[in-house]
Amino acid sequence: MCCDRFKTMDTMHRRFALIISFAAVTAASAQIPTARVGDITHLQGQGRNVLIGYGLVTGLAGTGDGGKFLPTMKAVAEMVARFGVQVESIRDVESAKNTAVVMVEAVVPEHGGREGELLDLQITAVAAKSLVGGRLLSTPLIYHDRGVDGLFAFGSGRIIVEGMVQTSGYIRQGGRLERNIFVNVLAEGKELRSIGLLSPWIRSDQTYLTLVLDDAHAGWSMATAIAQAVDKELSISADVERVALAVDSKNIVVLLPAHQLGDPASWIRDVERTPILMESGEARVTINRRTGTIVVTGETRLSPVIVSQLGLTVTVATSQGDGTVLRPAIEQQDFVALDAARLRQPNVRDLLDALNRLKVPFKDRVAILEEIHRAGKLHARILYEG
């Protein structure tokens, strides 16, 4: 592919011409990459758990939410009462403007946690103007799901506030786990059947684990490929005809053989190590305007199309037999033209690479892609993030 800039005779109205040449593919196709099953999936039940709490911050320089904010005054009154100081009226603490009530969050790692481990805390003010200089008093943390009872951790420490927003901050290793948090990734067949997985292959008296595909790889094709790969790799050692079943486009149920019930970790290791051929997958163009990035996956083909976009002229042309490229006549015109080559259909990667060489601004690249997609000539899904 070659990219050149040409000027028209009228320098007051310069236009850019982009020539994209595609040579025929005569060599063997590139080798399809491989990955491990564990690289593109995670186990059902394995994930981050959030602990929450409602605490009191002191040491603020008059930026707290005391005064007429009743929740803070009640919290201060309860705190001093624990140390034997009797508060006759809630009004006795209404001038405590160096205090504030806050919400506290701690994230437990996806593999769980053990008693005594330290966690980072995220602190958010409820009504205070600023948390700068504040210190969180000892605060109990519970599980975010009210259906799970019990105290899980305590949090305390000096709050670090960074950036322009002063109503939130964090405490490095300010939370301490008071009980173990284990991650259970195994389920009996009767549990799976109770949630609607009614395949005859899933038996109520057997144990299973579920592989969950990452969103970027989810799809019926990939789910089926993983099930087939695990079957091929482990069915003999499991001494069964079938080890895995793709139940939908995102979840693959894997049998835990009876002889592995006492050592499920080694079986899970073997499942996650299973190699899988990585197909091109669904054609997607993911645009993140906040970060200014465009991510292209799969075979994002383009068909011939003309789309108006400022003064940029893009031409897709076929290379000649001697390797040269016929340069089309450059005319002053305000359109973008894409003429698909017949030897290899162009794709979004080619277009973005060419636009990048011409230093076309991000917003104009996005506009071009969106116009082509609206015209039905960009054969891929466009997704937006951020």
Secondary structure by P-SEA (a helix, b strand, c coil): cbbbbbbcccccbbbbbbbbbbcccccccccbbbbccccccccccbbbbbbbbbbcccccccccccccaaaaaaaaaaaaaaaccccccccccccccccbbbbbbbbcccccccccbbbbbbbbbccccccccbbbcbbbbccccccccccccccccbbbbcccccccccccccbbbcbbbbbbccccaaaaaaaccccccccccccbbbbbcccccccaaaaaaaaaaaaaccccccccccccccccccbbbbbbcccccccaaaaaaaaaabbbbbccccbbbbbbcccbbbbbcccccccccccccccbbbbbbbbcccccccccccccccbbbbbbbccccccaaaaaaaaaaacccaaaaaaaaaaaaaaccccbbbbbcc
